[in-house]
Amino acid sequence: MSTEKVKESATDALETARMAIYDKEEFEKMDDEEVKKLCSDYAAYTRVNLAEEHGQIVTNIAAIEEQLQSFAEMVEMLGSDNTAVLSSTLPAISAQFEALKPSFQQIDRMEGLVSRVGQDMDMMEKQLDEAENTIVEGTLKNVLKMPLNLFNKQMTEGNGASA
């Protein structure tokens, strides 16, 4: 490519860019008076928008300050509650726990005793079952019933004699 063609294509590109920037329209120069009027209108518009936004910002800041104050009061209240708990309630709970420690030991010993009694009862039941199986049926039952029968006979005889 020759330098003239390069210059020509660069000039064409520049002209195309200018047209794209101005949207293929050419602007006329405005009067100074119109420019001043437009500038003052724009300045007034921005002042009104800034004033409205400033009012909204101030309102939002006031709401945030109110919420922050409420939060600070809640934190202070929690701090005072924690102080009350730590100074009075916690020592009372600790003292009560210390007073109950011997009871805890007694409960532990009682659990051991209950466990031991349960084991002994299981062993006695097993021995009783073995003993019942070794004795001839009828003999043991008659022996066990006999004292009861004697007692019943004595009661009936005693009641008949007194009547």
C-alpha positions in Angstrom: 0.0 0.0 0.0 1.2 3.4 -0.8 1.5 6.2 1.7 -1.2 8.2 -0.1 -3.7 5.4 0.3 -2.8 5.0 4.0 -3.3 8.7 4.5 -6.6 8.6 2.6 -8.0 5.6 4.6 -6.9 7.3 7.9 -8.7 10.5 6.9 -11.8 8.5 5.9 -11.7 6.7 9.3 -11.4 10.0 11.2 -14.3 11.5 9.3 -16.4 8.4 9.9 -15.6 8.6 13.6 -16.6 12.3 13.7 -19.9 11.5 12.1 -20.5 8.6 14.5 -19.8 10.9 17.5 -22.3 13.5 16.3 -24.7 10.9 15.1 -24.4 12.2 11.6 -25.8 15.6 12.6 -24.1 18.9 12.6 -24.8 21.1 15.5 -25.4 24.8 15.2 -23.7 27.2 17.5 -26.2 28.5 20.1 -26.5 32.1 21.3 -24.7 33.0 24.4 -28.0 34.0 26.0 -29.5 30.6 25.4 -26.4 28.8 26.7 -26.6 30.9 29.9 -30.3 30.1 30.3 -29.7 26.4 29.8 -26.8 26.5 32.3 -28.8 28.3 34.9 -31.8 25.9 34.4 -29.4 22.9 34.8 -27.8 24.4 37.9 -31.2 25.0 39.5 -32.3 21.5 38.6 -29.2 20.0 40.3 -29.7 22.1 43.4 -33.3 20.9 43.8 -32.3 17.3 43.3 -29.4 17.7 45.8 -31.7 19.3 48.3 -34.3 16.5 48.0 -31.5 13.8 48.2 -30.0 15.7 51.2 -33.3 15.5 53.0 -33.6 11.8 52.4 -30.0 11.2 53.5 -30.6 13.2 56.7 -33.8 11.2 57.4 -31.9 7.9 56.9 -29.1 9.1 59.1 -31.6 10.0 61.9 -33.2 6.6 61.6 -29.8 4.9 61.8 -28.9 7.0 64.8 -32.1 6.0 66.6 -31.5 2.3 65.9 -27.9 2.6 67.1 -29.1 4.3 70.3 -31.6 1.4 70.9 -28.9 -1.1 70.2 -26.5 0.6 72.7 -29.2 0.6 75.4 -29.8 -3.1 74.8 -26.1 -3.8 75.1 -25.9 -1.8 78.3 -28.9 -3.6 79.7 -27.3 -7.0 78.9 -24.1 -5.9 80.5 -25.9 -4.9 83.7 -27.8 -8.2 83.7 -24.6 -10.2 83.2 -23.0 -8.3 86.1 -26.0 -9.2 88.3 -25.8 -12.8 87.3 -22.1 -13.0 87.9 -22.1 -11.1 91.2 -25.1 -12.8 93.0 -26.7 -15.7 91.1 -23.6 -17.6 90.1 -22.0 -17.7 93.6 -25.4 -18.9 95.0 -25.5 -21.7 92.4 -21.9 -22.6 93.1 -22.6 -22.8 96.9 -25.6 -25.0 96.3 -23.6 -27.3 94.1 -20.9 -27.6 96.8 -23.7 -28.4 99.4 -25.1 -31.1 97.1 -21.8 -32.9 96.5 -22.2 -35.3 99.5 -25.6 -36.1 98.2 -24.2 -37.0 94.8 -21.8 -39.4 96.5 -24.6 -41.0 98.5 -26.7 -41.3 95.2 -23.7 -43.0 93.6 -23.3 -45.5 96.5 -27.1 -46.1 96.4 -26.9 -46.9 92.7 -24.1 -49.4 93.5 -26.3 -50.9 96.3 -29.3 -51.2 94.0 -27.2 -52.9 91.4 -25.8 -55.3 93.9 -29.3 -56.2 95.3 -30.4 -56.8 91.7 -27.6 -59.2 91.1 -28.2 -61.0 94.4 -31.9 -61.3 93.6 -31.1 -62.7 90.2 -28.7 -65.2 91.8 -31.4 -66.2 94.4 -34.0 -66.7 91.8 -31.6 -68.9 89.9 -30.8 -71.0 93.0 -34.5 -71.2 93.9 -35.3 -72.5 90.4 -32.5 -75.1 90.7 -33.8 -76.1 94.2 -37.3 -76.5 92.9 -36.2 -78.6 90.0 -34.2 -81.0 92.3 -37.1 -81.7 94.8 -39.8 -84.1 93.9 -42.9 -82.3 93.0 -45.5 -82.4 95.7 -43.2 -82.8 98.7 -42.0 -79.2 98.8 -45.4 -77.9 98.2 -46.9 -80.0 101.0 -44.2 -79.0 103.4 -44.7 -75.3 102.6 -48.5 -75.6 102.9 -48.4 -77.6 106.1 -47.6 -74.9 108.6 -50.2 -72.7 107.0 -52.8 -75.5 107.4 -51.8 -76.0 111.0 -52.1 -72.3 111.7 -55.5 -72.2 110.0 -56.7 -75.3 112.1 -55.6 -73.6 115.3 -57.5 -70.5 114.3 -60.7 -72.4 113.6 -60.4 -74.5 116.7 -59.7 -71.4 118.8 -62.7 -69.7 117.4 -64.9 -72.7 118.0 -63.8 -73.1 121.6 -64.4 -69.5 122.4 -67.8 -69.6 120.9 
